[in-house]
Amino acid sequence: MLAAPWVCRTCARSLRRAGLFQVLRRASTAAVPNTLPPVLLERARKIAAEHDQLSASLATDFDAKTAKRIGEISRVANALKELEAARSSLNELKGLLESDDAELRELAKDDLESTNAQLAGLGHNLSVALTPKHPFAEMPCLLEIRPGPGGTEGRFFADSLVKMYQAYCVNKGYRVKMVKYEASDSEGSKGSEGEIALQEAVLEVEEPGAYAIFRGEAGMHRVQRVPATEKNGRTHTSAVAVWVLPSFPESATEGSENDWDNPESDFYIDPTEVRSETMRARGAGGQHVNKTESAIRLTHMPTGTTVSMQDSRSQQRNRDYAWRLLRSRIAQQRREAREEMARSMRSSVLSQAQITRGDKIRTYNYQQDRCTDHRVGLDVHNLPDVLRGGETLDKVIESVHAWLTERDIQAVIAEEEAAAAAEKKSSKKK
């Protein structure tokens, strides 16, 4: 440890050759940056104090709930310990700047410059550690894709998005399956890229954590291109709606928040509040589909949410899928309602930046070979690679994920500042 400015010149050279200055620099990068809001640092210290208290309690008397809580907050506690240790190291490095030895000052200056360049990123990492995970983050997800305004062209592009997400999952090694694929009853014409007119599709990405990966895809996807039927070469604009829902795990722990029999779970639905109807399936499928009532429609009467399923020849299988989809939709609605209530209870910049299903989030412009995400202000070219689910789409999705993370951090800051202001106001009244 470089603890004093009187380190001799020979020792300094040896330290540089041994790489210890680099070690010190790496430790120093974890120091708390000036840009880190004080409310977040205070929150981290409170969590670390709770962690130490619970750890001491667990050492003498094991308790499952205590152990679970320690696991939840250990990332913050460990990060804070590293930061505070690094702050001390950084101060020692700064002390070398006051040394009488010119070479030591130069060595310290070089390392200090690179250290300061990394502080903002490490402060961001601490902020991320302090941000609570989305309750559905670790779950698989359902991608619902439906055409919006734009007529048949919107249906064609909906089919393109289905293929895009399927290809992306294959490229990333994610397990994906088609839960529902319902083509339109329109004529058998095809889109500019050979797409089928799509009425609705539901993809299930079965990987744990898929919801966190794809949640930024929810919203209106706009396409601008010249349709195959356009004789005058005019560009048409259409839209496709994408919903991202948590996919209910088939093996949920009894009594957990994901247990559909648990009334406290977001996925719980009272069966008496659901109207079930059977009907004959529409479209292609042969005599069995047309002559048997294998299609299922479920309606959640309190919310008016309706789900229909006809892809399987088995009525029971269609019913099982319909219930899973209904539970996922209701769980998402309940989560969104709580988030909206939380936003209304605090004043924050997030009320301006909130993206909902009806907002235009992305534009795919064929003539300009461009894909634009309007939330992050990102333009990428090579649209064919985007639609193939390639690295260009991965770049867009990662950028949106970073944007969502930053928004979550701002939410935490807003909550902490609001709590601090309320506490201050209360203390003044006393």
C-alpha positions in Angstrom: 0.0 0.0 0.0 1.4 3.4 -1.0 0.7 5.0 2.3 3.1 8.0 2.3 4.6 10.5 0.0 8.1 9.7 1.2 8.4 6.5 -0.9 11.9 6.5 -2.4 12.5 6.8 -6.2 13.9 3.3 -6.4 10.9 1.9 -4.7 8.6 3.8 -7.0 10.3 2.4 -10.1 10.0 -1.1 -8.6 6.3 -0.6 -7.8 5.7 0.5 -11.4 7.5 -2.5 -12.7 5.6 -4.8 -10.4 2.3 -3.3 -11.5 1.2 -2.3 -8.1 0.3 1.2 -9.3 -2.2 -0.5 -11.6 -3.6 -2.5 -8.7 -4.0 0.6 -6.7 -5.6 2.3 -9.7 -8.2 -0.6 -10.1 -9.1 -0.4 -6.5 -9.4 3.4 -6.7 -11.9 3.2 -9.6 -14.4 1.8 -7.2 -14.4 5.0 -5.1 -17.6 6.9 -4.6 -17.8 9.5 -7.4 -18.9 13.1 -6.8 -21.8 12.5 -9.2 -23.4 9.9 -7.1 -26.5 11.4 -5.4 -26.1 11.6 -1.6 -29.5 9.9 -1.2 -28.2 6.8 -2.9 -25.1 6.7 -0.8 -27.2 7.0 2.3 -29.5 4.3 1.1 -26.5 2.0 0.5 -25.2 2.6 4.0 -28.5 1.8 5.5 -28.7 -1.4 3.5 -25.1 -2.3 4.5 -26.0 -1.8 8.2 -29.0 -4.0 7.8 -26.8 -6.6 6.1 -24.3 -6.6 9.0 -27.0 -6.9 11.6 -28.8 -9.7 9.8 -25.5 -11.6 9.2 -24.7 -11.4 12.9 -28.1 -12.7 13.8 -27.9 -15.5 11.3 -24.5 -16.6 12.7 -26.2 -17.6 16.0 -29.7 -18.6 14.8 -30.5 -19.7 11.3 -33.7 -18.4 9.7 -34.8 -18.9 6.1 -36.4 -15.5 5.7 -33.3 -13.8 7.2 -31.0 -15.8 4.8 -33.1 -14.8 1.9 -33.0 -11.1 2.8 -29.2 -11.3 3.2 -29.0 -12.7 -0.3 -31.1 -9.9 -1.7 -29.0 -7.1 -0.2 -25.5 -8.6 -0.2 -24.7 -7.2 -3.6 -25.2 -3.6 -2.3 -23.4 -4.3 1.0 -20.3 -5.8 -0.8 -20.3 -3.0 -3.3 -20.3 -0.4 -0.6 -17.4 -2.1 1.3 -15.4 -2.2 -1.9 -16.2 1.5 -2.6 -15.2 2.7 0.9 -12.0 0.7 0.8 -11.2 2.2 -2.6 -11.9 5.7 -1.4 -9.2 5.2 1.2 -6.8 4.0 -1.5 -7.7 6.9 -3.7 -6.9 9.3 -0.9 -3.5 7.7 -0.5 -2.9 8.1 -4.2 -3.8 11.7 -4.0 -1.3 12.1 -1.2 1.5 11.2 -3.6 0.7 14.3 -5.6 2.1 16.3 -2.6 5.3 14.4 -2.6 8.6 16.2 -2.9 9.7 13.6 -5.4 8.8 14.7 -9.0 8.8 11.2 -10.3 6.3 10.0 -7.7 4.1 13.0 -8.4 4.2 12.1 -12.1 3.4 8.5 -11.5 0.5 9.5 -9.2 -0.8 12.0 -11.7 -0.9 9.4 -14.5 -2.8 6.9 -12.4 -5.1 9.5 -10.9 -6.2 10.7 -14.4 -7.2 7.2 -15.5 -8.9 6.6 -12.1 -11.1 9.7 -12.4 -12.1 8.6 -15.9 -13.6 5.4 -14.4 -15.4 6.8 -11.4 -18.6 7.7 -13.2 -19.0 4.2 -14.5 -18.4 2.7 -11.0 -20.9 5.1 -9.5 -23.4 3.9 -12.1 -22.7 0.3 -11.1 -23.5 1.2 -7.5 -26.7 2.8 -8.6 -27.7 -0.3 -10.5 -27.0 -2.5 -7.4 -29.3 -0.2 -5.4 -32.2 -0.5 -7.9 -34.7 -3.2 -7.0 -35.2 -5.8 -9.7 -38.5 -5.9 -11.6 -40.7 -8.6 -10.0 -41.0 -10.4 -13.3 -37.3 -10.0 -14.3 -36.3 -13.6 -13.7 -39.3 -15.1 -15.5 -39.8 -16.4 -19.1 -41.9 -14.1 -21.2 -44.7 -14.0 -23.8 -44.4 -11.7 -26.9 -47.9 -10.8 -28.2 -47.8 -9.3 -31.7 -50.8 -7.7 -33.3 -51.2 -5.4 -36.3 -52.3 -1.8 -35.5 -53.3 1.0 -37.8 -52.4 0.5 -41.5 -54.6 -2.2 -42.8 -53.2 -5.2 -44.6 -49.7 -3.7 -44.6 -49.6 -3.7 -40.8 -50.6 -7.4 -40.9 -47.7 -8.2 -43.2 -45.2 -6.4 -41.0 -46.6 -8.2 -37.9 -45.4 -11.4 -39.6 -42.0 -9.8 -40.1 -41.7 -9.0 -36.4 -42.6 -12.5 -35.5 -39.9 -13.9 -37.7 -37.5 -11.3 -36.4 -38.0 -12.3 -32.7 -37.8 -15.9 -33.6 -34.5 -15.4 -35.4 -33.1 -13.3 -32.6 -33.9 -16.0 -30.1 -32.2 -18.7 -32.2 -29.2 -16.5 -32.7 -28.9 -15.9 -28.9 -29.6 -19.5 -28.1 -32.9 -18.8 -26.3 -35.6 -21.5 -26.3 -38.6 -20.2 -28.1 -41.9 -21.7 -29.2 -45.0 -20.5 -31.1 -48.0 -20.5 -28.7 -50.4 -18.9 -31.2 -50.2 -18.0 -34.9 -53.5 -16.8 -36.4 -53.4 -15.6 -40.0 -55.9 -13.1 -41.4 -58.9 -14.2 -43.4 -57.9 -11.7 -46.1 -56.9 -12.8 -49.6 -53.8 -14.8 -50.0 -51.6 -11.9 -51.2 -48.2 -11.5 -49.6 -46.2 -8.4 -48.5 -43.2 -6.8 -50.0 -40.9 -9.3 -48.3 -43.2 -12.3 -48.8 -45.0 -12.0 -45.4 -48.3 -13.5 -44.6 -51.1 -11.3 -43.4 -51.1 -11.9 -39.6 -54.1 -11.5 -37.3 -52.2 -12.2 -34.0 -49.2 -14.2 -32.8 -47.9 -15.2 -29.4 -44.3 -16.3 -28.9 -43.1 -17.8 -25.6 -39.4 -17.3 -24.8 -38.8 -20.0 -22.3 -35.5 -18.8 -20.9 -35.4 -17.7 -17.3 -34.9 -13.9 -17.4 -36.4 -13.4 -20.8 -38.8 -10.9 -19.4 -36.0 -8.6 -18.4 -34.4 -9.0 -21.8 -37.5 -8.2 -23.9 -39.5 -5.9 -21.7 -38.2 -2.9 -23.6 -39.8 -4.2 -26.8 -43.3 -3.4 -25.6 -45.0 -0.6 -27.5 -45.9 0.4 -31.1 -43.5 -0.6 -33.8 -43.9 1.6 -36.9 -42.9 0.5 -40.5 -42.4 2.8 -43.4 -42.1 1.2 -46.8 -43.7 0.9 -50.3 -46.2 -1.9 -50.3 -46.1 -4.6 -53.0 -49.6 -3.4 -54.2 -48.5 0.3 -54.4 -48.4 1.3 -58.1 -47.2 4.9 -57.6 -44.2 4.2 -55.4 -45.6 6.0 -52.4 -44.3 5.1 -48.9 -47.0 3.9 -46.5 -46.8 4.0 -42.7 -48.3 1.2 -40.6 -47.9 0.1 -37.0 -47.7 -3.2 -35.1 -48.3 -3.5 -31.3 -46.0 -5.7 -29.2 -46.9 -6.7 -25.7 -44.4 -8.3 -23.4 -46.0 -10.4 -20.6 -44.5 -12.6 -17.9 -44.9 -16.2 -18.7 -46.3 -18.1 -15.7 -43.8 -20.9 -14.7 -45.4 -24.3 -14.8 -43.6 -25.4 -11.6 -44.1 -22.4 -9.3 -43.4 -22.8 -5.6 -46.6 -23.2 -3.6 -47.4 -20.1 -1.7 -45.0 -17.9 -3.7 -45.8 -14.7 -5.4 -45.9 -16.7 -8.7 -48.3 -19.4 -7.4 -51.6 -19.0 -9.3 -53.5 -20.5 -6.3 -52.1 -17.9 -4.0 -54.7 -15.0 -3.7 -51.7 -12.6 -3.0 -50.1 -13.5 -6.3 -50.4 -11.2 -9.4 -51.2 -14.4 -11.3 -54.2 -15.4 -9.2 -57.6 -15.2 -10.9 -60.9 -16.2 -9.2 -62.3 -18.9 -11.6 -65.8 -17.6 -10.8 -64.9 -14.3 -12.5 -64.0 -16.0 -15.8 -66.5 -16.8 -18.5 -65.5 -19.8 -20.7 -66.9 -20.4 -24.2 -66.1 -23.1 -26.7 -66.5 -22.7 -30.5 -65.3 -24.1 -33.8 -61.9 -22.9 -34.9 -61.6 -20.7 -38.0 -59.2 -21.0 -40.9 -57.1 -23.8 -42.2 -56.9 -27.1 -40.4 -59.0 -29.7 -42.1 -62.2 -31.4 -41.0 -61.3 -31.9 -37.4 -60.8 -28.1 -36.9 -63.9 -27.2 -38.7 -66.3 -29.8 -37.2 -65.3 -29.9 -33.5 -65.6 -27.1 -30.9 -61.9 -27.1 -29.9 -61.4 -23.4 -29.8 -61.6 -21.7 -26.4 -62.4 -18.1 -25.4 -62.0 -16.9 -21.8 -63.2 -13.6 -20.6 -62.1 -12.0 -17.3 -65.4 -10.2 -16.4 -64.0 -7.6 -13.9 -61.5 -6.2 -16.5 -63.1 -7.3 -19.8 -59.9 -9.0 -20.8 -60.5 -11.7 -23.4 -58.3 -14.5 -24.6 -59.0 -16.9 -27.4 -57.0 -20.0 -28.4 -57.5 -22.4 -31.3 -54.1 -23.5 -32.5 -54.3 -27.0 -31.0 -56.7 -29.7 -32.1 -57.1 -30.5 -28.4 -59.7 -28.4 -26.6 -58.0 -29.1 -23.2 -54.6 -27.9 -24.6 -56.2 -24.8 -26.0 -57.9 -24.2 -22.6 -54.5 -24.6 -20.7 -52.8 -22.1 -23.0 -55.7 -19.7 -22.8 -55.5 -19.7 -19.0 -51.8 -19.2 -19.0 -52.1 -16.2 -21.4 -55.0 -14.8 -19.4 -53.0 -15.0 -16.1 -50.1 -13.3 -17.7 -52.2 -10.5 -19.1 -53.9 -9.9 -15.7 -50.6 -10.0 -13.9 -49.1 -7.4 -16.2 -52.2 -5.2 -15.8 -51.9 -5.4 -12.0 -48.2 -4.6 -12.1 -48.8 -1.6 -14.4 -51.6 -0.3 -12.2 -49.3 -0.4 -9.2 -46.5 1.4 -11.1 -48.9 4.1 -12.3 -50.1 4.6 -8.7 -46.5 4.9 -7.5 -45.8 7.5 -10.2 -48.8 9.5 -9.3 -47.7 9.6 -5.7 -44.3 11.2 -6.4 -43.2 14.1 -8.6 -40.5 12.8 -11.0 -39.2 13.2 -14.5 -40.3 9.7 -15.1 -43.9 10.9 -15.6 -42.7 12.6 -18.8 -40.6 9.6 -20.0 -43.0 6.8 -19.3 -43.5 4.6 -22.3 -46.8 2.7 -22.6 -48.2 0.3 -25.1 -49.7 3.0 -27.2 -46.5 5.0 -27.7 -44.4 4.7 -30.9 -41.2 3.3 -29.7 -39.4 2.3 -32.9 -39.5 2.9 -36.7 -38.3 0.6 -39.4 -37.7 2.6 -42.6 -37.1 0.3 -45.6 -36.2 3.1 -48.1 -33.5 4.6 -45.8 -32.3 1.1 -44.6 -32.8 2.5 -41.1 -34.1 1.4 -37.7 -34.7 4.1 -35.2 -35.5 3.7 -31.5 -37.2 6.9 -30.4 -36.6 6.4 -26.6 -32.8 6.2 -26.8 -32.5 8.3 -30.0 -30.5 5.6 -31.7 -30.3 5.2 -35.5 -28.9 2.0 -36.9 -28.6 1.0 -40.5 -28.5 -2.5 -42.1 -32.2 -3.0 -41.7 -32.1 -6.6 -43.2 -29.8 -7.6 -40.3 -32.2 -6.1 -37.8 -35.1 -8.1 -39.3 -32.9 -11.3 -39.3 -32.4 -10.8 -35.6 -28.7 -10.2 -36.0 -26.1 -8.1 -34.2 -27.7 -4.8 -35.3 -30.9 -5.7 -33.5 -28.9 -6.9 -30.5 -27.3 -3.4 -30.4 -30.7 -1.8 -30.3 -32.1 -4.1 -27.6 -29.0 -3.5 -25.4 -29.3 0.3 -25.8 -32.9 0.1 -24.7 -32.0 -2.1 -21.7 -29.4 0.6 -20.7 -32.1 3.3 -21.0 -34.6 1.3 -18.9 -31.9 0.7 -16.2 -31.2 4.5 -16.1 -34.9 5.2 -15.8 -35.1 2.7 -12.9 -32.2 4.5 -11.2 -33.9 7.8 -11.6 -37.0 6.3 -10.0 -35.0 5.2 -7.0 -33.5 8.6 -6.7 -36.9 10.3 -6.9 -38.3 8.0 -4.2 -35.4 8.6 -1.9 -35.5 12.3 -2.3 -39.3 12.3 -1.8 -38.8 10.3 1.4 -36.1 12.6 2.7 -38.2 15.7 2.0 -41.2 14.2 3.8 -39.0 13.3 6.8 -37.5 16.8 6.9 -41.0 18.3 6.7 -42.2 16.0 9.5 -39.3 16.9 11.8 -40.0 20.6 11.3 -43.5 20.2 12.4 -42.3 18.5 15.6 
